[in-house]
Amino acid sequence: MNIKQLDAVNAYSQASKQLQNGLAGPRDGADGASGESAFASLVSDSIGDVKATTTNLEVTSAQALTGQSDIVDVATAVSNAEMVVETVVTVRDKVLSAYNDILKMPI
């Protein structure tokens, strides 16, 4: 068993534990109130985080240009935005890799 298969097994195990504990909503994967799956809400929350972080970066950069903000604040905002985007991209890559591994499994 290679590392990618272990990642897929670990992801399945964690999702299974969350479903058993009731953290991810009903067993069909849909949230009761919104009708949206837990994965879809995770993706929308991540995209919202990226939007909020990049908006903060733009505001801080504009404030630095007008002299209302320090260069340290700009560097911190840039670092934070970079970290959030890298995290979202890494999670996306892992999900796609696990999905591809599941597709390749023999039936």
N, C-alpha and C positions, 0 to 999 in steps of 0.2 A: 504494500500500500504506500503510495507516494504522499508527499506533503499536501498537494492539492486535494486529494481524496480525504486526507485527515481534516483539512480545513472545512470541507463540505460536511463531513460527519459531525464535526464540532458545532458548526452552524445549525445543523439539523437538531442536534442534541439541545442546544441552548433554546431554539425556538420551541421545541417540544416541552422543555421545562417551563417556559413562559406560558404556554398554553395550559399546562396542567395547573399552574399557580394562578391562572386567571389574569395575568398581566397583559396579555395581548388580545383580550376580548373573547367572544364566543368561539367555539371550535371551528366554525366555518371561516374564520379569519376576518369577519366583518365587524366593525364597531357597531354597537347597538344604535347610537343616536345618529351618526352621520352616514352610515351605510358604506363607509370607506374602509378598505383593508388596513391592517396595522402597518404593513409595509408601505402602502401609499401614504399614510400619515407620516411615517418616518422620513420618506423622501421629501414630502412637502415641508416638513419641519427643517430638514437639512437645507433645502433651497431657501427657506425663509431666513435661516441663520446666515447663509452666504450673502443674501441681499442686505440684511441688516449690517453685517460687517463691512461690506463694500460701501454702503451708504455712510457709515461712520468714518471710513477711510477718506471718502470724498469730502465730507464736511471738515474733517481735521486738516486735510490738505488745503482746502480753501481758506480755513482760518489761519494756517501758517503763512499763506501768501499775503494775507491782509495784516499779518503781525499779531493776531489774536491768540495764536497757539505756538508752542515751542516745537523745535525740530525733534525733540525726544518723543513728544506726543505723536508726531507723524510717523516716526520710526516704529513706535509701539503699535500704531494702527496698521501699518503695512505688515508687520510681523504677524499680528493677529489675523489679518485677512488671508495671508499666505497659509497660515496653519489651518484655518477653517477650510479653505479650498483644497489643500492637500489631503485633509481628512476625508472630505466628501469624495474626492477622486479615488482615494485608496479603498474606501468602503464600496464604491461603485465597481472597481476592478475586482474586488474579492467576491462580490455578489455575482458578477458576470462569470468569473472563473468557476464558482461553485455551480452555477446554472449549466455551464458547458460540461462540467464533470458529470452532472446528473444526466444530461442528454447522452453522454457517451457510455453510461452504464448499460450493461447487457440486461435484457429482460428475461 
